[in-house]
Amino acid sequence: MKIAMVGSGYVGLVSGACFADFGHDVVCIDKDQGKIDRLHDGVMPIYEPGLAALVESNVKAGRLSFTTSLAEGIKDARAIFIAVGTPSRRGDGHADLSFVYAVAKEIGESLANPAVIVTKSTVPVGTGDEVERILSDSGTSHQFSVVSNPEFLREGAAIGDFKRPDRIVIGTEDEFGQDIMREVYRPLFLNESPILFTSRRTSELIKYAANAFLATKITFINEMADLCEKVGANVQDVSRGIGMDNRIGPKFLHAGPGYGGSCFPKDTLALLKTAEDYDSPTRIVEAVVKVNDSRKRAMGRKVLEALGGVDAARGKKAALLGLTFKPNTDDMRDSPAIAVAQTLTDAGVHVSAYDPEGMELAKPMMPDVVMCEDPYEAIEGADVTVIVTEWDAFRALDLDRVKQLANSPEMVDLRNVYNPEDMRAAGFAYSSVGRA
Ligand code: UDX
């Protein structure tokens, strides 16, 4: 089947490459000529493990191609996915749908055969109705159906998530839409991935509810971590102890510096706006957003404490290991590292940093931070070493070397990568999250 993917960003490119790998004939479309030129040269616009190889092999096999022309790209496509960005609108947190609607209009004007138009972008409830209206208004004479099919891809693990999903959610009550979507996902059907067919509005809400729930789970365990520190308990054991209950489940219960990234912060805000619009408050999500925001700065203050308090910290040096919001990505969006670095530089602390992939994007966000070639260069002369992101490269640091290079054997581990007893035995003053 021919599939068109409008928008060759993170979601569009990963989904397009994976559909091609299933044997579909996929065209990825993007307005950005530079991006399309680079894709033709095999250069990926984002860092995602395995993506470059997947793109290369499918281009070679003739199943994946790229174009800037929407009309050309959607020709003969049975399924046309909209996978463009829906950033938070400046000022009010609403999802900005202008890209989605512009693409819908262009599809309506160029449609040359019957097709299903699928929104993969994360869009508020009711967006599918508007897309349908735009397509109808375009005066197209071809049969079409507008379907919602949210993505649940984690950065750094996106290809695995696409190929082995926990579930596929498809929002359409129309038979034409259902038949084509079944065909699109048939390879996964055969792998027995569960597919949930539901209404379009329900499908749109499922995406927000899933992300808000996961953000809540993380925020809950983060507050438990704070309580653990006060009462002398261990949050990792609390996570295990509650996670073994099948009703709770063990995942997304790692305490840390707060969630970041391109989805949770944006989608929780957008959900709050929808709730407000429909006068149906979601107070738990409101609290989650507030608690998570304040947590990031609190992590900076935790580092200041390790430096002896705000006054003593002035003029000292902190080394940040990891800047991205999580490992295996170069994404800096809403990364806790930004607030940590800001709190430290505001207090007059000199900050050096190293991140395996994120430094280029991080630099303009933290102009006062000195970016280094490797973790040890960052640690040289540091009064405190802070693990901000749990990259594998920081899991087995040469601790003797760290002690030799650092000005003081002080470590703040915001991801609980190390064992407190081992660190103390190695001669470190060590603090972490939710472990007395
Ligand atoms: C998320 C969702 O998982 C995915 O389904 C959705 O489509 C997009 O948003 P992503 O943002 O890539 O994916 O990252 P994820 O692995 O979910 O982590 C999000 C944030 O939560 C990170 O900052 C991470 O460090 C943090 N986190 C995650 C925790 O602090 N503790 C956890 O237990 C899990």
Residues whose N, C-alpha, C, O or C-beta is under 5 A from the ligand:
A	BS01	UDX	E151 F152 L153 R154 E155 I218 F252 L253 H254 G256 G258 Y259 G260 G261 S262 C263 F264 F325 K326
